[in-house]
Amino acid sequence: MKKISTVLAGLVAFLAMGTATSIHANAASAVNDYIESENITPAQVTSSVWSGFPKYKYRNGVGKPEGIVIHETANNSSTIYNEIAYMKSNYQNAFVHSFVDASRIINIANTNYLSWGVGYPGNSRFIQFEQVRVHSKSAFAHEVANAAWYTAQLLHQYGLTPNRADYDGKGTVWSHRAVAKYLGGSDHTDPVSYYAASGRNWFGQTYTMAQFYTLVKQYYNNGSSDTEPAASSLDAVTYSDVNTTSMLSGSYSKYKLYNHVKNAYANMKSYSWSSVGAKVGQTVYVNKKGVKDKQGTTWYRITFSNSSSAKNYWVYGPALDL
């Protein structure tokens, strides 16, 4: 009877995951429900790339990772800045691309090149980031939201489709445990036990990689990566000066704001439209144009006022009525 109940429970959970259309729909995850109910907004990526890390191409070439590996530091007392400082001092042994905690996503190594976090052969295939251990219900929820959002953004950035690797060793979203189990090169099992213990301690329920993956897919589906062709390496752009005004188009919210033309620079930052109070038909000031040499897509640099101190943002052409 116990075996039958277990099988039925597993089938119900599988069907629920397959038909979920929102974070809330995954009723099995108290953590994901909390992230939605508290309207947690993930942090933006802070670029702090250190030039001292070595630069070796992935097995398919520069700027061609095949997925993302999620780690955790297994250190109960460290901070994100302690971890970064230690990694810079000991990169000959190991290093990852980024660190995540409850309030920050800090990118320290160029994601177009491999890092040394899971051994052979995983290092030559995957972008990797570490989560720093946090110590409260709210902090854990914020950290998970940051990690899932960052994973989704990396998938978008490199033209990768979400696919959970933990159950079959094939896909684009990996735990360190999955890499060790299916590819070898390591005997680590993170972040599985950290997720499980944190979920039990603060939410009364184990948190799993399957639930984390559901959150990744939600962020991936909700966040546009601009509908131009995906690029596998940094794009060359031809720029020209512009001096005109435009209005935000009816479809502007499908796209994002960037500090550079997307994929023309490594480790860009993106910004939400809500952070600038945008609305359809709003007037913006256009001061530069960029056309990608290979794709032929057009980008514009805009400000939201004509003040000389106004912040510049880059947007994909269809976001404007030009």
C-alpha positions in Angstrom: 0.0 0.0 0.0 2.8 2.4 0.9 4.5 1.7 -2.5 1.2 2.4 -4.4 0.7 5.6 -2.4 4.3 6.7 -3.2 3.8 6.0 -6.9 0.5 7.9 -7.0 2.0 10.9 -5.1 4.9 11.0 -7.6 2.5 10.9 -10.5 0.5 13.8 -9.1 3.6 15.8 -8.5 4.8 15.2 -12.0 1.5 16.2 -13.6 1.4 19.3 -11.4 4.8 20.4 -12.6 4.0 19.7 -16.2 0.8 21.8 -16.2 2.0 24.7 -14.0 1.6 28.1 -15.5 2.7 30.2 -12.6 4.8 29.9 -9.5 1.7 29.6 -7.4 0.5 26.7 -9.5 3.3 24.6 -8.2 1.5 24.0 -4.9 4.1 21.6 -3.7 6.6 24.4 -3.2 6.1 26.6 -0.1 9.3 28.5 -1.0 8.1 29.4 -4.5 4.6 30.3 -3.2 6.3 32.6 -0.6 8.4 34.3 -3.3 5.2 35.0 -5.3 3.1 36.1 -2.3 5.8 38.5 -1.1 6.3 39.8 -4.6 10.0 39.3 -4.3 12.0 41.2 -7.0 15.3 39.6 -7.9 18.5 41.7 -7.7 20.2 43.0 -10.8 23.6 41.6 -11.8 26.6 43.6 -10.6 29.6 43.3 -12.8 32.8 43.0 -10.9 34.9 41.0 -13.4 38.5 40.4 -12.2 41.1 40.3 -15.0 43.2 37.8 -13.1 41.1 34.8 -13.9 42.4 32.7 -16.8 40.5 32.7 -20.1 40.0 29.3 -21.7 37.3 28.6 -24.2 34.5 26.1 -23.7 34.7 22.9 -25.6 32.4 24.4 -28.4 34.2 27.7 -28.4 34.3 31.1 -26.7 30.8 32.3 -25.7 29.3 28.8 -26.2 28.4 27.3 -22.8 26.0 24.4 -22.8 24.2 25.1 -19.5 24.5 26.5 -16.0 25.6 24.7 -12.8 24.2 25.8 -9.4 26.5 25.5 -6.4 26.4 26.5 -2.8 29.5 27.3 -0.7 28.9 24.9 2.3 30.2 27.6 4.6 27.8 28.7 7.4 29.8 31.7 8.4 31.1 33.3 5.2 29.8 36.4 3.4 29.6 37.0 -0.4 32.6 39.3 -0.2 34.7 36.8 1.9 34.0 34.1 -0.7 34.9 36.4 -3.6 38.2 37.4 -2.0 39.1 33.8 -1.2 38.4 32.7 -4.7 40.6 35.4 -6.2 43.4 34.2 -3.9 42.9 30.6 -4.7 41.7 30.5 -8.3 44.4 28.1 -9.3 42.5 25.4 -7.4 38.9 26.5 -8.3 36.8 29.4 -9.3 33.2 30.1 -10.5 31.7 32.9 -12.6 29.4 34.5 -10.1 28.2 34.6 -6.5 24.6 35.0 -5.2 23.2 35.8 -1.8 19.9 37.3 -0.6 20.5 40.8 -2.0 23.2 40.5 -4.6 24.3 38.8 -7.8 27.9 39.5 -8.4 29.6 38.4 -11.6 33.4 38.1 -11.1 34.5 36.0 -14.2 33.7 36.5 -17.8 30.9 34.0 -18.6 32.1 33.7 -22.2 35.0 31.6 -20.9 35.0 28.5 -18.7 35.6 28.3 -15.0 36.9 25.6 -12.7 34.1 24.5 -10.4 33.2 20.9 -11.2 36.2 19.3 -12.7 36.5 17.5 -16.0 34.4 17.4 -18.2 31.9 19.8 -16.7 34.2 22.8 -16.6 34.4 22.9 -20.4 30.7 22.9 -20.7 29.0 25.1 -18.1 28.6 28.5 -16.6 28.8 28.1 -12.8 27.8 30.2 -9.8 27.8 29.8 -6.1 25.2 30.6 -3.5 26.4 31.9 -0.1 24.6 30.3 2.8 21.9 32.6 4.4 20.2 32.3 7.8 16.6 33.4 7.7 13.3 32.6 5.9 13.2 35.8 4.0 16.9 35.7 3.1 16.6 32.2 1.7 13.6 33.1 -0.4 15.4 36.1 -1.8 18.5 34.1 -2.5 16.5 31.4 -4.3 14.7 34.1 -6.4 18.0 35.7 -7.3 19.6 32.3 -8.3 16.6 31.2 -10.4 16.3 34.6 -12.1 20.0 34.7 -12.8 19.9 31.2 -14.3 17.0 32.2 -16.5 18.8 35.3 -17.7 21.9 33.3 -18.6 19.8 30.8 -20.5 18.3 33.8 -22.5 21.7 35.4 -23.0 23.3 32.3 -24.5 20.3 31.1 -26.5 19.8 28.0 -24.3 16.4 26.3 -23.7 15.5 25.4 -20.1 15.9 21.6 -19.5 16.5 20.1 -16.0 19.4 17.7 -16.0 19.1 16.4 -12.4 16.9 13.4 -13.3 18.6 12.1 -16.5 22.0 13.9 -16.9 20.9 15.8 -20.0 19.9 19.4 -20.1 20.9 23.0 -19.4 20.1 23.5 -15.7 22.4 21.4 -13.4 23.1 21.0 -9.7 26.7 20.2 -8.8 25.3 16.8 -7.6 24.0 16.1 -11.1 27.3 16.9 -12.7 29.1 14.6 -10.2 26.5 11.8 -10.7 26.3 11.8 -14.5 29.6 13.3 -15.7 32.0 12.7 -12.9 34.9 14.9 -12.0 33.7 15.6 -8.5 31.9 14.0 -5.6 30.1 17.1 -4.4 26.3 17.1 -4.0 25.5 20.8 -3.5 23.1 22.6 -3.4 20.8 19.7 -2.7 21.2 19.3 1.1 21.4 23.1 1.6 18.1 23.5 -0.2 16.5 20.6 1.6 17.6 21.8 5.1 16.7 25.5 4.5 13.2 24.5 3.2 12.6 22.3 6.2 13.9 24.9 8.7 12.0 27.9 7.5 9.1 26.6 5.4 8.3 23.2 7.0 9.0 21.5 3.7 12.1 20.3 1.8 13.1 22.5 -1.1 14.3 20.5 -4.2 16.1 21.1 -7.5 12.8 20.2 -9.3 11.1 23.1 -7.5 14.0 25.4 -8.2 13.8 24.5 -11.9 10.0 25.3 -11.9 11.0 28.8 -10.7 13.7 29.1 -13.3 11.2 28.3 -16.0 8.7 30.8 -14.7 11.4 33.6 -14.8 12.5 32.4 -18.2 9.0 32.5 -19.7 8.2 35.8 -18.1 11.4 37.6 -19.2 11.8 38.5 -22.8 15.3 38.1 -24.2 14.5 40.4 -27.1 13.3 38.6 -30.2 16.3 39.1 -32.4 18.4 36.0 -33.4 20.4 34.5 -30.5 24.1 35.2 -30.6 26.7 32.7 -29.6 29.5 35.2 -29.0 29.9 39.0 -28.6 28.4 40.9 -31.5 30.1 43.7 -33.5 28.0 46.8 -33.7 28.2 49.9 -36.0 27.1 53.1 -34.1 25.9 56.4 -35.3 24.7 59.6 -33.5 21.0 60.4 -33.4 19.2 63.4 -32.1 15.4 62.9 -32.0 12.5 61.9 -29.9 10.3 58.9 -30.0 7.5 57.2 -28.0 7.5 53.8 -26.3 5.6 51.4 -28.5 2.6 49.3 -27.5 4.9 46.3 -27.2 7.8 48.0 -25.4 7.3 45.8 -22.2 8.2 42.7 -24.2 11.8 43.9 -24.2 14.3 45.2 -21.6 16.6 48.1 -20.9 20.3 47.6 -21.0 23.5 49.5 -20.3 24.9 48.4 -23.6 23.6 47.0 -26.8 22.7 43.4 -25.8 25.5 41.0 -26.3 27.9 43.6 -27.6 29.7 43.7 -24.3 30.3 40.9 -21.8 28.5 41.0 -18.4 25.9 43.6 -19.3 23.3 44.9 -16.9 19.6 44.9 -17.6 16.9 47.0 -16.0 13.2 46.7 -15.6 10.8 49.2 -17.1 9.1 49.6 -13.8 12.3 51.1 -12.4 11.9 54.1 -14.7 8.1 54.4 -14.5 7.6 53.6 -18.2 4.2 53.6 -20.0 3.0 53.1 -23.6 3.3 56.4 -25.6 5.8 57.9 -23.2 8.2 60.3 -24.9 11.9 59.4 -24.8 15.0 61.1 -26.1 17.1 59.1 -28.6 20.8 60.0 -28.9 22.5 57.0 -30.5 21.8 54.2 -32.9 23.5 50.8 -33.1 23.1 48.2 -35.8 24.5 44.7 -35.3 26.8 43.9 -38.2 25.8 40.2 -38.5 22.2 40.1 -37.5 21.2 43.6 -38.9 19.1 44.3 -35.9 18.8 47.9 -34.7 19.2 49.3 -31.2 18.7 52.8 -29.8 20.2 54.6 -26.8 17.6 56.6 -25.0 17.0 58.8 -21.9 13.8 59.6 -20.2 14.5 63.4 -19.9 16.5 65.9 -21.9 18.7 66.7 -19.0 22.4 66.4 -19.7 22.7 64.2 -16.6 19.9 61.8 -17.6 20.8 58.1 -17.5 21.3 56.4 -20.8 19.7 53.0 -21.6 19.9 50.8 -24.7 16.6 49.3 -26.1 15.8 47.0 -29.0 14.2 48.9 -31.9 10.7 47.5 -31.7 10.3 49.0 -28.2 10.1 52.4 -29.9 7.7 54.0 -32.4 10.2 55.3 -34.8 
